């Protein structure tokens, strides 16, 4: 079959000089996604700059008692070593996976994941009782914003918010809208007096790495009562002193498995307006089942099939 002959483009010399200059200026100052190219590129560079090898300080301090009878708890202070991997890097989506080195246990632990999307109109918000609901946003609401969806250690959903990156005076920082979150793992098995986090997250680049700031309110969903305010400051310091070879070996070996698990959750979220999970199955939480599969000798495909069966047991199907 003969190819259809293409029509010749208009020679540039035939375009009036004023129009040509305007087109060149427009192309260099704007981007097809709808915002200045320089701003969009700076946003992407800031997100990607969070990848790397880090020593991390975790600090969570309850600062103000809101409920009259509430007694502030002792601060939570912990340090760790962590590698942040770039899992996906496309124009509208960047995925960063955190993998933790726990020195006291001499072991590697898959940690949280942050997924960034540009002008994302679909949010998955925590509604309480291990349930997440879809929220549709308008184009006007998300214009120029990046959403950040954070997943649990087992890649199940945790929380999601959206906001704009700002860049000025050497400062690059992103702040999301206030969002509801389930209890953090540091308190999940210890606290029964509240069940909702109302949180604002801020990510800011620093000369030595980056910081993750949190402004949290601990709330009882049934009554709406707020117990206290908590401030979180997680500082990531780039490290060239520590040996992260075991962390990188772990991710090289198991990233394929976790990619398939992540895809299973994505399919379920996209297929429904609501996702609800059970707390345990066969006496164990979800993350324990999925972590245990890795320890079994089998091919990645067999591991993925087992993970699919586990997730099916945890997802509550509503008619």
N, C-alpha and C positions, 0 to 999 in steps of 0.2 A: 504494500500500500504506500502510495506517495504521500509524503508529509505536506501538509498545507503550508504554503509559503508565507512567512511572517511579513507583516507590513513594516516597512522601514521606520525607525524612530525619526522624529523631527530633528534635524541637525541643530546643535547648540548655537551655531552661528546665526541661525534664523530666528532665535528667541531674542526679544528685546533685552538690552543689557539691564535695565531696571528690574525686569521680571526675573532674570537669571540671578541677580544679586539677592533678590528677596527669597527665591527658592533655596539658595545656598545658606542664607542666614536662618531660614525657617528649619531646614534640615539639621543644622548644627545645634540649634537652641531648643528643639522640641524632640519628643520621642513618641512613637506610635501608641504607647500605652497611655498617653494623655498628660504627662507632666514633663518638666524640663529634664533633658537627658542627664545633665550633670547631677541633679538631685537624685534621680533614679539610680544612677551608677554609684553614688555615695551611699545610698541605702543598701544596695547589694554588697558593696565592699565592707560596710559596717557589720552586716550579718555574717559574712564569710570570715571576718577578722576574729570572730569568737571561736573558730576552730583552732586546735593546737594542743600542746602538752601543758598541763597546769598543776600547780599546788593550789588547793582551795581551802579557804576558811569559811565555815558556815556559822552564822550567828543569828539567833532568833531570841528576841527579848520582849516579854510582855511589859508594856510601859504604862498603861492606864487601865484601871478597873472601871468598867462602865456599870456593871451590876453592883448594887450596894453590898451584897453578901459575898462577892467574889474576892478571893485572895490570889494575888499575882504569883505565878509559878516561877521557879528558878530558870534562869536563861539556859538556852540550849546552845552549846558551843562545841564545834567539832572541826577537825581538819582532815583533809583527804588529798589524794592524788588522782587526777582524772585526765583522760584524753577526750577531746571533742572532735569527732570525725565528720567530714562532709559526706553525707550519704547520697544526696541529690543536689544538683546545681543546674537549674534551668531558668529561663528568663523570669517566669512568674512564680517559681517555687524553689526554695532552698531548705534542705533537711539536714539537721545537725544531730548526731547521736553522741550522748555522753556515756563513757564506759569508765567505771570506777576501779581504782586499785585500793583494796582494803588491807593495809599493811599489817594490822593487828591479827587478821585472820589469814594473811598470806594468800589472798584469793582475788580474782577479778570478778566484778559484778556489773552486768549491764544496768545502766542507770537511766535517767529520763531522756526523752527525745523532744526536740523543738522543731516544729515544721512551720516555715514562714511562707505565706502566700500573698501575692500582690493583688490589691483590690478584690479581695475574696468576699463574695456576697453570701456565703453559707457558713454559719457558726454552729458549733455543737456545744450547748451550754449545760452545765451541771444543774440538775433540778432537785437533787437530794435523793437519798435512798438508792444509791448506785444506779441512777437514771440520768441519761443525757438526752436533751431535746434539740431538734434542729431549729435554727432561727434564720430567717431570710432577711437580708439587708438590701437596701436600695443602692443603686449606682452612686447616688449623691453622697450617701453615708460613707462609702468606702473609697471615694476618690482620693488617690494619693496615699492610701494607707497600706500597711502590711498587717495581716493577721498572724498571730502566733498560737499554734495549737500544740499543747504540751501533752505527751503521752506518759503513762505509767511505765514502770520497769518491764511490764509484760506487754507493752504496746497498746493496751486498752486505753480509752480516752481518759483524760484528767480534767483539763480546762482549756478554754480558748478565749482570746480577746483580740482587739484590733486597735491600731493607733498609728500615728505618724512618726517617722524618724525626723529628728532635727539636727542640723549641722551648722554650727556657727562658733567662731572664736576658737577653733580647734576641738570643740565639743561635738561628739556624735552620740545621740541618746534617743531611745524609743520608749514611750510610755503607753501601755494599753488602757482600755476602759476598765472600770471595776467589773469583776466577774466572780461568780460563785464557783467554789472549788470544794472537793471532798477533803477530809482531814489528811494532813501530810503523814507519810509513813512513820515519821518520828513520834507521832502521837496516836496513830491509828489503833494500836492495841492497848494504849495506856489511858486514853481519855474517853469517857462516856457522857460528859456533861455538855457537849456541844456536837453539832454534826455538819456545820456549814462554815466555810471560810468565805468572807467577802474580801476580795483582794485586788490591789492595784500593783502591777509589776512594772519595773523600769530597768532597762538594760543600757549601760553606758560604757563606752570604751575608755580605757585609761592607758597611760604610757607603758604600764607593766602588764596589761591584759584587759580585763573588763570586770564590771561589777553587776550583780543582779540584786536590786533593791525591791523590798516588798512592804506594802502598807496593808496589814491584815486586821480584820475584825472577826472574832470568834462568836458565832451565832447559833442559837437554838432554833431550828426551822419551825417546830410545832408552835412556839409562842412568839417567834420573831425577836426574842430577847437577845441583846448583845452582851456578852460577858466581859470582853476586854479588847483592847487594841494591842497589836503585836507589830514590832518592826523587825524586818529581816534584812540582813546584809550578807550576801555571799560574794566573796572576793576571789577572783581567778587571777593568779600570778603565773605568768609564763615561766616554765622551768626547763633548764638544760642540764640540771644536776642529777635528776632522778632517772632511773632506768625504767622506761615504759614499754620495754620489749614484750613482756608478758601480756600487757593490755592489747598491744597491736597484734600479737599472735592470736589472742582470743577473738578479736574482731575479724581477722582474716579468715579464721576457721568457721565462725558462726554467723557472719553477716548475711549469708544466703538464707539461713534458717529464719533469722529475724525479719528479713525482707518479706518472706512468705507470710509470716505471722502478721506483720504490719498490713499486708494486702488483704488478709482475712478480715481485719477490723475495718479497713476502708470500705470493703464491699458491704459490710453490714450497716455501717453508718449511712452510706449512700442509698441503701435499699429501704430505709425506714426513717420516719420522722422522729422516732424515739428508740433508744437502746437502754435496756435494763439488764443488770447482772446479778447473779447470786453471789453471796459473800464467800461461800466455800462449796466444795464438792469432795465427797469422800474424806472429809475432815481436813482438807488442805485448801488454802487460798489459791487463786488463779495463778499468780506469779510462781508459786512453788511447783505447780504441775508443769508449767512451760519450761522452767529452769531445769527440772529433773529430766525432761526429755532429752536435753542436750547431753546429759551424762550417759545416755544409753548408746550402745554401739549399733549404729545403723546409718544408712545413707540419708542425705538431706531430704530427699523426697519422702522417705519413711518417717523422718522426724516431723515433716510438715503435715503428713496425714494424721499423725498422732495429735499434733497441735490443733488441727481442725476438729477432731473429736472432743478434745478438752474444751475448746471454746464453745462448741455446741452445747455442752453440759452446763456451761455458765450463763449463756444467754437465755433470758426469759422471753419466750414467745407468747405474745398476746394476740388473742383473736380480735 
